[in-house]
Amino acid sequence: MPRSGALAAGERVLLIDGRARRYLITLGDGRQWHSHLGALEHDAVIGAPEGRVVATSRGSRLLAFRPTLADFTLKMQRGAQVIYPKDTALIVTFADIFPGATVIEAGTGSGALTLALARAVGDSGRVVSYEVREDHLATAASNIEAWQASFGDAGHVELRLGDVFEGVPEQDADRMVFDLPEPWRAVGTALESLAPGGIVCSYLPTVPQVSQTVEALRGGGFGLLSTFEALVRSWNVDGQSVRPDHRMVAHTGFIITGRKLSP
Ligand SMILES: C[S@@+](CC[C@H](N)C(=O)[O-])C[C@H]1O[C@@H](n2cnc3c(N)ncnc32)[C@H](O)[C@@H]1O
């Protein structure tokens, strides 16, 4: 599981073209990667350091790097819509996901947030992730396995097929993170399974969902409630052209956090 040194056969590599389009490939001895840019010999990448420019048969130039976790989650297979890196970053910080923590997650979806949580809890922590749909769980399992096989840093993940509204057997969890359409129905589960002072965090795309969730948390044994969203705007910085990019991901979702009170 290399993180440095020359790129090797079997590794996942990100190729970036002149228009900043990104392609994720797995390197194999003697193989070729085909696209509208022409064919690329994997052997031109194998053995090269990261950051090397390689050329296709049509003369297109591609930069080769190992993917970051954010690159990987945006490129991996999707069953359900993934949470974007700008939001997983905030969830990890504002839900205070710490090394060694026990985190209960629902639903697993494609596993993008699971990977971010697993990295944050580290080797001594644990992420138990619940998902009602078997097909989504299978997609998440394959994505998590692919990341772990390449980079091995995604901590201890337990995927469970189950409905979080019906309660979970885990007790005294440190954190509970929901990306569900109806998280207000999981407030009872959070109250039962979180340790006192534990943090519940919910990610939601629409305002009515936010109102219903906040009211359920407020009346359901949680305090210090906070709701916010993140707008991340990238900039073009090129000579005199220093300005915000014309396009941005405007709305993704709201993040709600709260802490379990003691009676
Ligand atoms: C938007 S997706 C989650 C995406 C995920 N956060 C990611 O980044 O890849 C929401 C998931 O919640 C699952 N779900 C809905 N209700 C559930 C429940 N009661 N218990 C467990 N999972 C549930 C859905 O099947 C769906 O896969």
The ligand as an SDF file (V2000), in Angstrom:
LIG
                    3D

 27 29  0  0  0  0  0  0  0  0999 V2000
  -27.9320    9.7170    0.3840 C   0  0  0  0  0  0  0  0  0  0  0  0
  -27.6200    8.0650    0.7570 S   0  0  0  0  0  0  0  0  0  0  0  0
  -26.1610    8.0990    1.7560 C   0  0  0  0  0  0  0  0  0  0  0  0
  -24.9100    8.4370    0.9870 C   0  0  0  0  0  0  0  0  0  0  0  0
  -23.6460    8.3300    1.7960 C   0  0  0  0  0  0  0  0  0  0  0  0
  -23.6300    9.2790    2.9030 N   0  0  0  0  0  0  0  0  0  0  0  0
  -22.4150    8.5260    0.9490 C   0  0  0  0  0  0  0  0  0  0  0  0
  -21.6960    9.5240    1.1390 O   0  0  0  0  0  0  0  0  0  0  0  0
  -22.1110    7.6880    0.0740 O   0  0  0  0  0  0  0  0  0  0  0  0
  -28.8640    7.6540    1.9460 C   0  0  0  0  0  0  0  0  0  0  0  0
  -28.9080    6.1710    2.2370 C   0  0  0  0  0  0  0  0  0  0  0  0
  -29.6830    5.9330    3.4070 O   0  0  0  0  0  0  0  0  0  0  0  0
  -30.3060    4.6820    3.2710 C   0  0  0  0  0  0  0  0  0  0  0  0
  -31.4040    4.6220    4.2610 N   0  0  0  0  0  0  0  0  0  0  0  0
  -32.6100    5.2470    4.2040 C   0  0  0  0  0  0  0  0  0  0  0  0
  -33.3290    4.9860    5.3090 N   0  0  0  0  0  0  0  0  0  0  0  0
  -32.5620    4.1860    6.0980 C   0  0  0  0  0  0  0  0  0  0  0  0
  -32.7470    3.5810    7.3840 C   0  0  0  0  0  0  0  0  0  0  0  0
  -33.8970    3.7440    8.0500 N   0  0  0  0  0  0  0  0  0  0  0  0
  -31.7370    2.8380    7.9300 N   0  0  0  0  0  0  0  0  0  0  0  0
  -30.5890    2.6640    7.2370 C   0  0  0  0  0  0  0  0  0  0  0  0
  -30.3470    3.2040    6.0030 N   0  0  0  0  0  0  0  0  0  0  0  0
  -31.3260    3.9570    5.4380 C   0  0  0  0  0  0  0  0  0  0  0  0
  -30.7250    4.6790    1.8040 C   0  0  0  0  0  0  0  0  0  0  0  0
  -30.9900    3.3700    1.3360 O   0  0  0  0  0  0  0  0  0  0  0  0
  -29.5240    5.3380    1.1240 C   0  0  0  0  0  0  0  0  0  0  0  0
  -28.6060    4.3860    0.6630 O   0  0  0  0  0  0  0  0  0  0  0  0
  1  2  1  0
  2  3  1  0
  2 10  1  0
  3  4  1  0
  4  5  1  0
  5  6  1  0
  5  7  1  0
  7  8  2  0
  7  9  1  0
 10 11  1  0
 11 12  1  0
 11 26  1  0
 12 13  1  0
 13 14  1  0
 13 24  1  0
 14 15  1  0
 14 23  1  0
 15 16  2  0
 16 17  1  0
 17 18  1  0
 17 23  2  0
 18 19  1  0
 18 20  2  0
 20 21  1  0
 21 22  2  0
 22 23  1  0
 24 25  1  0
 24 26  1  0
 26 27  1  0
M  CHG  2   2   1   9  -1
M  END
$$$$
